[in-house]
Amino acid sequence: MNFPLFIARRIIGGKQSAFSALIIKIAVIAVALSLAVMLLATALVAGFKREISNKVYGFNGHISITNFDRNRSYEDLIPIVQSEDLTKNLYNLEGVSHVQSFAHKVGVLKKDDDIEGIVLKGIGSDFDWSYFNKSLIAGNTFAVNDTARSPKMVVSQFTANRLQLEVGDELLAYFVKDRVRFRKFSVAGIYKTGLEEFDEKFALVDIGHIRHLNKWEDNQVGGLSVFLDDEQEAAAVNDEIYYTILDSETRSRTARSINPGIFDWLDLQNINERIILILMILVASINMITALLILILERTNMVGILKALGAQSSKIRLIFLYNAAYIIGFGLLLGNLLGLGLAAIQHFFGVVTLPEESYYLTVAPVEFNWGLILLLNMGTFAICLFALIVPSFLVSWIQPIKAIRFD
């Protein structure tokens, strides 16, 4: 019984007619292109979400701790006390990598006859410049110490263009509350995040200026930014901070809750990704079903002979599925070469560019998630092969007497 089946494997996998060979090539190409598109889609979506999220986290941290007063906007914060115990307790939490202070002050910048509304973001000596070092397009950052207030300011390219500022220029910042006050600053650097929500509002200065203007104590800050090792843990860490560390006058919020519009927009990309994956799986499966049916119909005479020799339909079905799996595997190999190759070209050379005003990025980013790549390969193989089980039952309907005479 095994001998005819062995011969059958060689016959089915051997020389094909021109038509069936064409169908098999189309099936291989369909599987390859489908996988390549899926790999590119997942890599681009993951890279896009990573870059945009990092911009938000780099500016405000994963979690922000501020006063609980709901009647104040984040631009005019009531101060909280940055005690040693609070900072120590935050660092003791698992997953917390860095904590830094900040404060906000609304004002107006003036250069010659040009004016521009601004939110000054005060930073302290604990500020991590690593994100802004990547975002600087001109000039440098400035040092903050506890002995003297720095007269330096880092402005966005948007603000620099509006006021026609260059590195080294001096300008005045006016503040109006009970009376008009002003401070003189010089431009140390110019940054560009690509996020309009930040670039159109903020300039960075020494937090000492805001403390002095607001008559705060040296240990008072507008809030604390908490950075985490894993952004996926933000909600859990935020709950732990809120319920176990903070008092009733202080609250903590994740970057997602502070900037819901940006993150909701990023979540929409998941829907697009899923639609692409479903469509590509359907394309690959339909082409493989077509190829299998053509193989069975072309080998109808052989199936009849095998049945006449005593071969079971289930064993013959397995032979066709075995060859179909070979076709799928070859298509997946080509798909990996094509998809990962194109993704690597984009990663290293940035061939595909984006309009920054719409996507916040100038180059389409990619991210190689090898676990997801393996899962896509295994999932595509399993789904395509599973989709062939029902069509393979065509073998059971072939009657030996009619099939042997089949021309």
C-alpha positions in Angstrom: 0.0 0.0 0.0 2.8 2.4 0.8 4.5 1.8 -2.6 1.8 3.3 -4.7 1.6 6.3 -2.4 5.3 6.9 -2.6 5.0 6.8 -6.4 2.1 9.2 -6.2 4.1 11.7 -4.3 6.7 11.7 -7.0 4.1 12.0 -9.7 2.2 14.8 -8.1 5.3 16.7 -7.3 6.9 15.9 -10.6 6.5 17.5 -14.0 3.4 19.6 -14.4 1.5 20.6 -17.5 2.0 24.1 -18.7 -1.3 25.3 -17.3 -0.9 23.7 -13.9 2.7 25.0 -13.7 1.4 28.5 -14.4 -1.3 28.2 -11.7 1.3 27.0 -9.2 3.6 29.9 -10.1 0.7 32.3 -9.6 0.0 30.7 -6.2 3.6 31.0 -5.1 3.7 34.7 -6.2 0.4 35.4 -4.4 1.7 33.9 -1.2 5.0 35.7 -1.5 3.4 39.1 -2.2 0.8 38.6 0.5 3.4 37.9 3.1 5.7 40.7 1.9 2.8 43.2 2.2 1.9 41.9 5.6 5.5 42.2 6.8 5.8 45.7 5.4 2.5 46.8 6.9 3.3 45.5 10.4 6.8 46.9 10.3 5.7 50.4 9.1 2.7 50.5 11.6 4.9 49.4 14.5 7.7 51.9 13.5 5.2 54.7 13.1 3.5 54.1 16.5 6.9 53.8 18.2 8.3 57.1 16.7 5.1 59.1 17.5 4.8 57.6 21.0 8.5 58.4 21.7 7.9 62.0 20.7 5.1 62.3 23.3 6.9 60.4 26.0 10.2 62.3 25.4 8.4 65.6 25.9 6.1 64.8 28.9 7.2 61.4 30.2 5.0 58.3 30.5 3.3 59.7 33.6 2.7 63.2 34.9 2.2 64.1 38.5 0.5 67.5 39.2 -1.8 69.2 41.7 -5.4 67.9 41.7 -7.1 71.2 41.2 -9.3 70.6 38.2 -10.1 74.3 37.6 -6.6 75.0 36.3 -5.3 74.1 32.9 -2.0 72.3 32.6 -0.5 75.6 31.4 -1.0 77.4 34.7 -0.2 74.7 37.3 -0.6 75.0 41.1 2.7 73.9 42.6 3.4 70.7 44.4 6.2 70.0 46.8 9.0 67.8 45.4 10.1 66.2 48.6 13.0 63.7 48.9 10.6 61.0 50.1 8.3 61.5 47.1 11.2 61.2 44.6 12.6 58.2 46.5 9.3 56.4 46.6 8.9 56.9 42.8 12.3 55.5 42.1 11.6 52.5 44.3 8.7 51.5 42.0 9.5 48.7 39.6 9.9 49.9 36.0 10.6 53.6 36.8 13.7 54.7 35.1 13.8 58.5 35.6 11.9 61.3 37.4 12.2 65.0 36.5 10.5 68.2 37.6 8.8 70.8 35.4 6.7 73.9 35.6 4.7 76.0 33.1 4.2 79.7 32.7 2.1 81.4 30.1 3.7 84.5 28.5 4.4 86.5 25.4 7.7 86.5 23.5 8.8 89.7 21.8 11.6 90.2 19.3 11.7 93.7 17.7 8.2 94.3 16.6 7.1 90.7 16.5 5.3 89.0 19.3 4.2 85.4 19.9 2.2 83.6 22.7 4.2 80.9 24.5 4.1 78.4 27.3 7.5 78.4 29.0 8.3 74.9 30.2 10.6 75.2 33.2 13.2 72.4 33.6 15.5 71.6 36.5 18.9 70.1 36.9 17.3 66.7 36.8 16.1 67.2 33.2 17.1 64.4 30.8 18.2 66.1 27.5 18.5 62.9 25.5 15.2 63.3 23.7 15.8 67.0 22.9 19.3 66.3 21.7 17.8 64.2 18.9 15.2 67.0 18.2 17.7 69.9 18.1 18.1 71.3 14.6 20.4 74.2 15.6 22.4 75.4 18.6 22.7 73.5 21.9 21.0 72.8 25.2 21.8 74.7 28.4 22.9 73.7 31.8 20.6 74.2 34.9 22.0 74.5 38.4 20.6 75.4 41.8 22.9 78.5 42.3 22.0 80.8 39.4 19.2 81.0 36.9 20.3 80.4 33.3 19.3 83.1 30.8 19.2 80.6 28.0 16.1 79.4 26.2 15.4 76.6 23.7 12.6 77.4 21.3 10.8 75.4 18.6 11.4 75.9 14.9 7.8 77.1 14.6 8.5 79.9 17.2 11.8 80.7 15.6 10.2 81.2 12.2 7.4 83.3 13.6 9.8 85.6 15.4 12.7 85.3 12.9 15.0 84.0 15.6 18.4 82.5 15.3 20.8 80.9 17.8 22.3 83.6 20.0 19.5 86.1 19.4 18.1 87.9 22.5 14.4 88.4 23.2 12.0 89.4 25.9 9.4 87.3 27.6 6.5 89.2 29.1 4.2 87.9 31.8 0.9 89.5 32.8 -0.9 88.8 36.0 -1.2 91.4 38.7 1.2 93.6 36.8 3.4 93.3 33.7 6.8 91.7 34.2 9.5 90.6 31.8 12.6 88.5 31.5 15.4 88.7 29.0 16.5 85.4 27.4 19.0 84.4 24.6 18.3 81.6 22.2 20.6 78.6 23.0 19.0 76.1 20.6 16.1 75.4 18.3 14.2 72.2 18.3 11.6 70.4 16.1 9.6 67.5 17.3 7.1 67.5 14.4 4.2 67.5 16.8 2.3 70.7 16.4 0.8 70.3 19.9 4.2 70.9 21.3 6.1 72.9 18.7 3.5 75.6 18.5 3.3 76.1 22.3 6.5 75.4 24.3 9.9 76.9 24.9 12.3 75.5 27.5 13.8 77.7 30.2 15.4 77.3 33.7 12.7 76.4 36.2 14.2 79.0 38.6 12.6 81.8 36.5 9.2 80.3 36.9 9.7 79.8 40.6 10.8 83.4 41.0 7.9 84.8 38.9 5.4 82.7 40.9 7.0 83.3 44.2 7.4 79.6 44.9 9.7 77.9 47.4 12.8 76.1 46.2 11.2 72.7 46.7 8.0 73.6 44.7 7.5 72.5 41.1 4.6 72.5 38.7 4.8 68.7 38.4 6.9 65.6 38.0 7.4 63.6 34.8 7.9 59.9 35.4 9.7 57.8 32.7 9.3 54.0 32.5 11.4 51.2 31.0 8.2 49.7 29.4 5.4 52.0 28.1 3.0 49.0 28.3 3.2 49.2 32.1 2.2 52.9 32.2 -1.4 52.2 33.4 -0.4 49.8 36.1 2.4 52.0 37.4 0.1 55.1 37.3 -2.4 53.3 39.5 0.3 52.3 41.9 1.5 55.9 42.1 -2.0 57.3 42.5 -3.2 54.9 45.2 -0.1 54.2 47.2 2.2 57.3 47.0 0.3 60.5 46.3 -1.9 62.4 48.8 -5.4 63.7 48.2 -4.2 67.0 46.7 -2.1 65.4 44.0 -2.9 63.3 41.0 -1.1 61.3 38.4 -2.1 60.8 34.7 -0.6 58.8 31.9 0.5 60.4 28.7 -2.3 58.6 26.9 -4.9 60.3 29.1 -3.3 63.7 28.7 -3.0 63.4 24.9 -5.9 61.2 23.9 -6.2 62.6 20.4 -2.7 61.5 19.4 -3.0 58.0 20.9 -6.5 57.4 19.6 -5.2 58.3 16.1 -2.4 55.8 16.6 -4.9 53.1 17.6 -6.7 53.7 14.3 -3.6 52.4 12.6 -4.2 49.0 14.1 -7.5 48.8 12.3 -5.8 49.5 9.0 -3.2 46.9 9.8 -5.8 44.3 10.6 -7.7 45.0 7.3 -4.5 44.6 5.3 -3.6 41.3 7.1 -7.1 39.9 6.5 -7.1 40.8 2.8 -3.7 39.4 2.2 -4.5 36.1 3.9 -7.6 35.9 1.8 -5.6 36.5 -1.4 -3.0 33.9 -0.5 -5.7 31.3 0.5 -7.8 31.8 -2.6 -4.9 31.3 -4.9 -3.7 28.2 -3.0 -7.2 26.7 -3.2 -7.3 27.3 -6.9 -3.9 25.7 -7.3 -4.9 22.7 -5.3 -8.1 22.2 -7.3 -6.1 22.3 -10.5 -3.6 19.8 -9.2 -6.4 17.4 -8.2 -8.3 17.7 -11.5 -5.2 17.3 -13.5 -4.3 14.1 -11.6 -7.9 12.7 -11.6 -6.7 9.7 -13.6 -3.9 9.0 -11.2 -6.2 9.3 -8.2 -8.5 6.7 -9.8 -5.6 4.3 -10.3 -4.5 4.7 -6.7 -8.0 4.0 -5.4 -8.2 1.0 -7.6 -5.0 -0.3 -6.1 -6.5 0.1 -2.6 -5.3 3.6 -1.5 -7.6 5.4 1.0 -9.0 8.8 0.1 -7.5 10.3 3.3 -4.0 9.2 2.4 -4.3 10.6 -1.2 -5.6 13.9 0.3 -2.5 14.1 2.5 -0.3 13.7 -0.6 -1.9 16.7 -2.2 -1.8 18.7 1.0 1.9 17.8 1.4 2.6 19.3 -2.0 0.5 22.3 -1.3 2.5 22.9 1.9 5.6 22.8 -0.2 4.2 25.4 -2.5 3.2 27.6 0.5 6.6 27.2 2.1 8.4 28.3 -1.1 6.1 31.3 -1.3 6.8 32.2 2.3 10.5 32.0 1.7 10.3 34.4 -1.3 7.9 36.7 0.7 10.4 37.0 3.6 13.2 37.9 1.2 11.0 40.5 -0.5 9.3 42.0 2.5 12.3 42.1 4.9 14.5 43.3 2.1 12.3 46.2 1.3 11.9 47.0 5.0 15.7 46.9 5.4 16.1 49.3 2.5 13.6 51.7 4.0 15.2 51.4 7.5 18.8 52.2 6.3 18.1 54.5 3.4 14.7 56.1 4.1 13.4 55.9 0.5 9.8 56.5 1.4 9.2 60.0 2.8 6.1 61.5 4.4 4.5 65.0 4.6 5.4 66.0 8.2 2.4 68.3 8.6 0.1 65.2 8.3 2.1 62.4 9.8 4.5 64.2 12.2 7.4 62.4 10.5 9.5 63.1 7.4 10.5 59.5 6.8 8.4 56.3 7.1 9.9 54.4 10.0 10.1 50.6 10.3 10.5 48.3 13.3 11.6 44.7 13.1 9.6 42.7 15.6 11.1 39.2 15.1 8.5 37.5 17.2 5.7 39.0 15.1 7.5 38.1 11.9 7.7 34.5 13.0 4.1 34.6 14.0 3.0 36.0 10.6 4.9 33.2 8.8 3.5 30.5 11.0 0.0 32.0 10.9 0.0 32.4 7.1 1.2 28.8 6.6 -1.3 27.4 9.0 -4.3 29.4 7.7 -3.5 28.7 4.0 -3.0 25.0 4.7 -6.2 24.9 6.8 -8.2 26.5 4.0 -7.1 23.7 1.7 -8.6 20.9 3.8 -12.2 21.3 2.5 -11.1 21.5 -1.2 -9.0 18.5 -0.7 -12.2 16.4 -0.1 -12.6 16.6 -3.9 -10.4 13.5 -3.9 -13.1 11.5 -2.1 -15.7 12.3 -4.8 -13.5 10.8 -7.6 -14.7 7.3 -8.6 -12.0 4.9 -9.8 -14.1 3.5 -12.7 -14.8 7.0 -14.2 -11.5 8.5 -13.3 -9.4 5.8 -15.1 -11.3 6.6 -18.2 -10.9 10.4 -17.5 -9.2 12.2 -20.4 
